[in-house]
Amino acid sequence: MNYDILLPDLGEGIESAEVSEILISVGDKIEKDETMLVLESDKASMEIPSDVSGVVKEIAIKKGDELTVGQLLVKVELEEKVSTQKQKTENQKQEVIVESRTPSEIKKEKRKPTKDSVFASPGVRRLSRELEINLKNITPTGQKGRITKEDLHLYIKSRINKTTQPEIKTPKKKIDFSIWGPIEEKPLTKIQKITGERLQAAWSEIPQVTQFNTADITDLNSFRKKLKEENTENKTKITFLPFLIKAVSIVLEKHPHFNSSLDHNEKTLILKNYCHIGVAVDTEQGLVVPVIKDANKKSLIDLSNELERISNKARNKKLSTNEIKGATFTVSSLGGIGGSFFTPIVNPPEVAILGVSKSTWKQVYDENWKEFKPRFVLPFSVSYDHRVIDGAEGARFVNALSSVLENINNFKENRDN
Ligand code: CAO
């Protein structure tokens, strides 16, 4: 015998509601009071239970339908009939065994959530809808795979902690600056947009510390000038940067944490036995960071040539993907421009970055001569991921870098002077 389940009075003056979920399929065995549908009205979200126990014969509505009170929802073949039929044949006896499981066992099996179905109370559904949260992303802990209020709250808390998640990002209000004066609009370049997103993520996800120091590069400056003169014919442009890259690669060998990355789940440190240095290059389109591979194995002249080659390629948008990947540490030099000290942002998955500023002549007190002497002083900063590097290690790193830069023997490659 078939039984028609009609939409009951929804109360609270609700006259119609939309079908947001259908939790049953034709052929399902359902129990009295088991939820069949979830409806949404402008006032509430409601679960509609079955009036009877039996087998679903027909579902007269579909997702998205607007239903009114008294409308036919589902036709159910009542349970008594199912039981009588079970007595009939040998085959059907088999069925009796199968179906002699308790109703709650059958229900348990049927109501296991599939990939597409989500079980949650109307309150949970309403809040998730208001916050635009997809319930399928939440791990249920309730009975029969139901998402509880606590599951939803836990999920919201975890998203709040990850401040970059778009689901809870508050959209910014557009400001009309033209009401205070004339303006121009200039869309960001693709590079600027990508760099901006990466910097934003690095800034919010990495606890960074910046350590400042100076190096007396008076001797290095004289040595560089000499090397520059020697190489005027072959047109190699020898700036301070190749020296800095060389110095960094020496120091990284002794401070391997600065040449590492945290693994994807942030539980293991990956120390790299290679030294690929990223170099920040200022281009018209924005900041680009090409990589000098195996910088520790290259001479000052090789580094100078490679630096010129990759910075030209960066400015002409000619870099290949391979040339901007795989860096283990980055050097950002503003020394050719000016300023004293800045705080560079770590470029993940690297854990540290060197920021170099412009060297200037300064009066420095000499302990041995007991007098002030003019010295060429280079200011620099190292920002590092504090989850990987301790403050003491950071201070040792900058001290080591100054020592290497202050001793030109580190840069004399097979030379007598
Ligand atoms: N102190 C004093 N003078 C310096 C110096 C320093 N720290 N660094 C460079 N100079 C000098 C150079 O020696 C050169 O002078 P000479 O011609 O007399 O040798 C002059 O300044 C110009 O150098 P440069 O900038 O052309 O070359 P570079 O090798 O120092 O830098 C490059 C190359 C590609 C890194 C640079 O052009 C650049 O793009 N810098 C900007 C990087 C940037 O934007 N970083 C910020 C990113 S935010 O973290």
Residues whose N, C-alpha, C, O or C-beta is under 5 A from the ligand:
A	BS01	CAO	I238 T239 F240 L241 A280 V281 D282 S311 S332 S333 G335 G336 P344 I345 S357 K358 S359
